Amino acid sequence: MVETCNNCVQKDKIKRKHRDEIEMKDLITRLNRIEGQVRGVKNMVEEERYCVDILTQVSAIQAALNSFNKNLLANHIKSCVVEDIKSGNHEVVDELCNTIQKLMK
């Protein structure tokens, strides 16, 4: 087991992060809402709803996912990245830059 930040651990090549109850609840709530939106779009397709109405809902899902990503990224920077830099692990900055590039595609 390899330690990274205080809340992060790497075991069997899989990085894991312990999240407090409030953060976990917020993330799960957001994902449940997005999951419901996706099911709604599936129903719209099955019901042969108008294309523009479906596209509007898909746009709302994309916005919800972007909001989820911004929230998760902010939490990551404030916890994992800051702690890793303080402990001398500056490779986390390259990882962060690569992550942001992927998110901005």
Secondary structure, 3 states (H helix, E strand, C coil): CEECCCCEEEECCEEEECCCHHHHHHHHHHHHHHHHHHHHHHHHHHCCCCHHHHHHHHHHHHHHHHHHHHHHHHHHHHHHHHHHHHCCCCHHHHHHHHHHHHHCC
